[in-house]
């Protein structure tokens, strides 16, 4: 598997996901693989992450999205 493996626990379930690629230099978007599906996550101007809907994918539950992006932000985003 290509990508950086990470895990998160949400609602008593452990989710393994892979950071496949950072889509922009400033890390305002990232592509992940979660449960066999590709997802694009985008950091908005208001510093809130959202899911860019890809045809055929289900929407990630808001709480899980928060957990996923928190881990990504902790690992790669610089604190100012």
JOLINMO-V455200 format. One line per field, one symbol per residue. psi: psi as a letter, one per 20 degrees, with the letter a starting at -180 (. if undefined). A space follows every 10 residues. Layout:
BEGIN
psi: ???
END
This chain:
BEGIN
psi: pqroprqqpp ljppppqpog qpiqhjliqq prppljqpqp pporhjkpqr popppiqqpp pghggggghg ggghhhppp.
END
